[in-house]
Amino acid sequence: MLSATGSPCKVASERTEETYAVIEQLSPSEGGTPLHLHKATDEVFYVVEGEYQVVCGDRKFNAPRGTLFAVPKSLPHSLRNILAVASRVLVTHNLADSRSSSKE
C-alpha cells in the first residue's frame, strides 16, 4: 500500500482506527522533504539507513542511522539526505490529535 505521497505505507491508518500511520521514505542523495509543518499531527522519525540533516524549528542537526526524533505539530521541519547514496527513514504520523481537533 502506498501513502498519498507515493511512499510505501508500512502501517495504514485504517489498521489503527485512524490513530497513527507509519510510512517509509527513501531519499536519494541530497533528496528529502522541504521545510513544512503539520497543523494537526505530530510526527516521529526513525532513521533506518543513511544520514539526514534535519531542521526542526530553529535547531539544525545531523541524524545518522539509529536516530529517533519527534516533531510536534505546527513546528516547521525538513530533512535532507547528506550522503552520496540513498537514505531511508520511517515516519509515524500521530493522527489521533487531528481527529480530536476536527471534532471540536
N, C-alpha and C positions, 0 to 999 in steps of 0.2 A: 504494500500500500504506500502511496506517495502523499506527502503533505501538500498544502496549497501552493508551496513554492517549488514543488517537484523533488524535494528531498525525501529519502526513504523514512517512512514513519515506523519506528520500532514498536511503539505502543500508541495505538489510536485512542483519541479521546472517547470514542464510542464504547471502548472496552473498560473505561474507568468512570463511567457515569458522568462524563464531561468534567471531571475534576482535574485531570492533567493529561498531557501527551508528551511523548519522547520522540524526538526527531534526530536523525543523524545528518550532519552536514559535512560534506567533503569539499575542501577548499584547495584549488590549485595554488602554486607559488604566487605570492602577492595577492591572492584572492581572499574573499571573506565577506563580511556584511558591513555596509556603510553605517555611519552614525545614524541611529534611530532610537525611538523609545516606544514603549507599550504603555498605554494609559491605564489598562485594566489587568495586566498579568505580570507576575514575577517570573523570572527565568533562572534556571540553574544550568551551568555549563560544566562539562567534564571533557578535558582534552584526552582523547584516546590515542592519537598519533600526531607527531609533529610538534609545532610550537606556534603560538599566536601572539601578536602584540594586541593588547586589549586596552581600549579607552572606556572608562566607566566614570561618568561624571567628569570631575577634574583630575582623576587618577589615571595614570598610564603605567602598565606593567606587562611583562612578558609572562606567558602561561605555557610552560613546556608540558610534555606528556605527563599525565597523572594529576594535573592541576584541576581543582574543583573550585568554582566561584559562583556567587549568586548576584543577580542584578534585580533590585527592586523595581516595581512598576514606576513609570514616569522618570526614570534615570536614563539619560542618553548614553548609549554604548555602541561600540563597534569592535569587530575582530578582524585581524589581518594576518594571514599566514606569512611568517617571516622566513620560511625555509625555501630551498630550491626545489623541493618535492611536495607532493600533496600532504595536507594535514587533515585530521578528522576530529570532530567534536560531537558529543551528544548533548542535546539541548532539551531540558524538561521545562515545559510551559505549564505554570500553575493556573489552570482555568477556573478554579473554584472562586477566586476573587472576582473574576469577570462575570460569573453567573450571579453572585450576590449583589454586585453593584448594578447589574441590569434590572434587578427586581426592586431596587429602591426607588 
